[in-house]
Amino acid sequence: LVAHYDALGLATGLAQGADSNGSGLLVLLKLIRLFSKLYSKQTTRARYNLHFLFAAGGKLNYQGSKRWIDDYNDQRQQQQLPNDLEMVV
């Protein structure tokens, strides 16, 4: 699960998008807290592991998320591991 934390602006004081970025980060932090309670018990643990990513480049066609996926796939291929990444949301 991914949220981007950056805003775009010509000057720091003129950056736009703090609400959408702040809202996304807060939702992701809340999800981390909720899922950590589920994953702490063996009986409520899901079949999948979850990764939480705070990425930059959201206003630039989500380049931070794309870079993480590319790096993850490169590392997986170098170590000859199975493809265990189902989706990025």
C-alpha positions as CSV (number, residue, x, y, z in Angstrom):
1,L,0.0,0.0,0.0
2,V,1.5,3.3,-1.1
3,A,1.0,7.0,-0.2
4,H,3.1,9.8,-1.5
5,Y,4.3,12.5,0.8
6,D,5.4,15.3,-1.5
7,A,3.7,18.4,-2.9
8,L,4.6,20.3,-6.0
9,G,5.3,24.0,-6.1
10,L,7.8,26.5,-7.5
11,A,8.7,27.7,-4.0
12,T,8.3,25.9,-0.7
13,G,5.6,28.3,0.5
14,L,3.6,27.9,-2.8
15,A,3.4,24.1,-2.8
16,Q,0.0,22.7,-3.5
17,G,-1.4,19.3,-2.5
18,A,-0.6,19.2,1.2
19,D,-4.1,18.0,2.1
20,S,-4.2,15.1,-0.4
21,N,-0.7,14.0,0.7
22,G,-1.4,14.5,4.4
23,S,-4.7,12.6,4.1
24,G,-3.1,9.7,2.3
25,L,-0.3,9.4,4.8
26,L,-2.7,9.5,7.7
27,V,-4.8,6.8,6.2
28,L,-1.8,4.6,5.6
29,L,-0.6,5.1,9.2
30,K,-4.0,4.1,10.4
31,L,-4.0,1.0,8.2
32,I,-0.6,0.0,9.6
33,R,-2.0,0.3,13.1
34,L,-5.1,-1.8,12.3
35,F,-3.3,-4.5,10.3
36,S,-0.6,-4.8,13.0
37,K,-3.3,-5.9,15.4
38,L,-4.6,-8.5,13.0
39,Y,-1.1,-9.8,12.2
40,S,0.0,-10.0,15.8
41,K,-2.2,-13.2,16.3
42,Q,-1.6,-16.4,14.4
43,T,-5.4,-17.0,14.1
44,T,-6.1,-13.7,12.4
45,R,-3.1,-13.5,10.2
46,A,-3.8,-13.2,6.5
47,R,-2.3,-15.4,3.7
48,Y,-0.4,-12.4,2.3
49,N,2.3,-10.1,3.7
50,L,1.7,-6.4,3.4
51,H,4.3,-3.8,2.5
52,F,3.6,-0.1,3.3
53,L,5.5,2.5,1.3
54,F,5.8,6.2,1.8
55,A,7.1,7.4,-1.6
56,A,8.1,10.7,-3.3
57,G,7.3,11.7,-6.8
58,G,3.5,11.4,-6.5
59,K,3.0,14.6,-8.5
60,L,5.5,13.5,-11.1
61,N,3.5,10.4,-12.4
62,Y,4.2,8.5,-9.2
63,Q,7.9,8.1,-10.0
64,G,8.8,7.1,-6.4
65,S,6.4,4.1,-6.5
66,K,7.6,3.1,-9.9
67,R,11.2,3.2,-8.8
68,W,10.4,1.0,-5.8
69,I,8.6,-1.6,-8.0
70,D,11.5,-1.6,-10.5
71,D,14.1,-2.0,-7.8
72,Y,12.1,-4.7,-6.1
73,N,11.8,-6.6,-9.4
74,D,15.5,-6.2,-10.2
75,Q,16.5,-7.5,-6.7
76,R,14.0,-10.4,-7.1
77,Q,15.5,-11.4,-10.5
78,Q,19.1,-11.2,-9.2
79,Q,18.3,-13.5,-6.3
80,Q,16.1,-15.7,-8.5
81,L,13.2,-15.5,-6.2
82,P,9.6,-16.2,-7.2
83,N,7.4,-13.3,-8.2
84,D,5.6,-12.7,-4.9
85,L,4.4,-9.1,-5.6
86,E,0.7,-9.4,-6.4
87,M,-0.3,-5.7,-6.7
88,V,0.6,-2.1,-5.6
89,V,-2.3,0.0,-4.3
